[in-house]
Amino acid sequence: MKRTELKINTKTKKYSVIVGSNILKNFNKICSKKKIIFEKSLIIIDKNVPNLLKKKLINNLKSKKKILYIFNANEKNKNFKSIRTIHQILFKNKFNREDCIISFGGGITGDVAGFASSTFKRGLKFINIPTTLLAQVDSSIGGKTGINNEYGKNQIGSFYQPDLVISDTDLLCSLPYREIICGYAEILKSSLIYNKKSFEYLDKNLKSILNLKSSIIQKAIINSCNLKKKIIIKDEKEENLRKVLNLGHTFAHAYEATLGYSKKLNHGEAVILGIKNAIRYSMQIKLLSKKNYTLINNHLYKIKMKHKFNQIFNVQDLNKILKFMKLDKKNRSDKVNLILIKNFGQIETNYQTNCNNIKKFLYEEFN
Amino acid sequence: MKRTELKINTKTKKYSVIVGSNILKNFNKICSKKKIIFEKSLIIIDKNVPNLLKKKLINNLKSKKKILYIFNANEKNKNFKSIRTIHQILFKNKFNREDCIISFGGGITGDVAGFASSTFKRGLKFINIPTTLLAQVDSSIGGKTGINNEYGKNQIGSFYQPDLVISDTDLLCSLPYREIICGYAEILKSSLIYNKKSFEYLDKNLKSILNLKSSIIQKAIINSCNLKKKIIIKDEKEENLRKVLNLGHTFAHAYEATLGYSKKLNHGEAVILGIKNAIRYSMQIKLLSKKNYTLINNHLYKIKMKHKFNQIFNVQDLNKILKFMKLDKKNRSDKVNLILIKNFGQIETNYQTNCNNIKKFLYEEFN
């Protein structure tokens, strides 16, 4: 299995996601084949990407004018100031709509680069080359772009599909274990949404995936992307179906916001805590069977994530967490919309509950 | 002719444009019929809209929570600060994606309200009620949103279709003559793009239109909207066909930018100067016949616009004008892309020329 191509047809754009080992060296060939042609390109590179990888991309990109912008990617810099900086570079270099922004980094870089692309002269070309497992399986697909502000994560943003996504699994080798767990959180989430079989595959191959064993990780990435593809082509703008992808995320986003997006808990870790909460909530209201709850909970245990809810938060944090949960974009009234699980492959997307119930539920984490 | 409905089906949204006399009183009924339901609404009202009209809208809008934001609409306030102010109001009032922004004003208000809608939590509901002739025939249809910056007009923005457009022709009665000319510029442009017959209709009825004679103005608005509809459903994101709508605008945008968007020359007046330039350029390069040039030029003369090019600009301004023309979003390389006219209904959208030629051409305006 050298290279797999997923074709995604949304209402607004048709594009390919190419997943494989050592495919970055064919960057230029892939662009030509896909008829993505541009004279100028701005490459937004996550500061954390190793130099060797940077050079690999730059050497394999043929574009009359290449401009590099090294972006210090973290949740705090995922703000309007960064968008403005990128726009200024584009204006100064006289970019027009036929030119291209290339994102080379994790999900934060992709979200910022995508939002900058979508709003500059109402839309530039946009190629996403995710360098983290999380970005490869999640944020690079689906066209969500955005920035944070004082009201929470991704509160300002747009839906803007890329022209191409290249996920080279060789880029993952330099990632620390915490980053691998991050991406794995989304792979696991996908399997829970998909079916029991895909969950069992993960349960059986957990160790190989976390060790990035080439063929296994590639299969896991493709499965995960495939599910996301199926969902977004049916519901590009998150009107309903797409909400299943938020399993565990209503909790997770609030946790991150409460901690001010600190490195204490990164996104994927928050998602794992969020999934843990979502399955327990689902079991408590008798949506999920005890048996399935135990299966999933044991799997979460095997991931060996260091962070436990009651080590990160204290009782005083609960009000803050709830404040952020109420701001969630999915909410349709004053209640909080939780995404829960009935069974493998069966997600409840419209469970409305009030803050008091959630507070009581989270309080139990301290017992 | 009491009310006409145009249905617009773009790739991203299906929506209606309703044109008629005294239809604002049915605002609530129209929303229900179109199944546009929301609990909270933010009404962004152009400061220039007379109080009587404001009350008319507010009294006819049933929404659990109505928030008013009076916007001092001018090109200088069409900036990011205004977007931020609107977003802050939305956050403070806990708006979510099911809620609605209603724009009640001219094109500037609509562009700002639309851009704010498209970027808040990746998209709110958006209803546009244009109160100027220009906005009714032009900016309210097509989904272009945007703000200005130091690099020019609408340099930052998005494509975002509204959920509904209500064009009540009674709103036009309080407009000053300069504002009527503004809207007329776009009506004229549409006729040139459309066919000779529609131009002849305007030439015959010019006086009645400029005096806002009810049935005639309604017909002129609908014809103009209809043409725009035909074009945008074929080319939502301005890839090629939609460029015909920019006839005269490459010049016009640069004129406005050169004057710092001052009230000396408003958008429609700039478009009339731009059309004047475009037809003369087209004739000089033998694209347009002398006979047709004279027909159109005489018509422009009859509009009795006070502003002449050589009274507004001096020779020293030419470099500045060219600098802005080079920044035009339609340009695909270092050359300037002019939109020219071959005949009634035949537009040349890809005429590339260099700055020197344009400079020489504009210099002739001073002789």
Interface residues (C-beta under 8 A of the other chain):
Chain A: K11 T12 E39 F80 H87 F91 K94 N96 R97 E98 S118 T119 F120 K121 R122 G123 K144 T145 G146 N149 Y151 N154 Q155 I156 G157 S158 F159 K237 E238 K326 L327 K329 K330 N331 R332 S333 D334
Chain B: K11 T12 E39 F80 H87 F91 K94 N96 R97 E98 S118 T119 F120 K121 R122 G123 K144 T145 G146 N149 Y151 N154 Q155 I156 G157 S158 F159 K237 E238 K326 L327 K329 K330 N331 R332 S333 D334
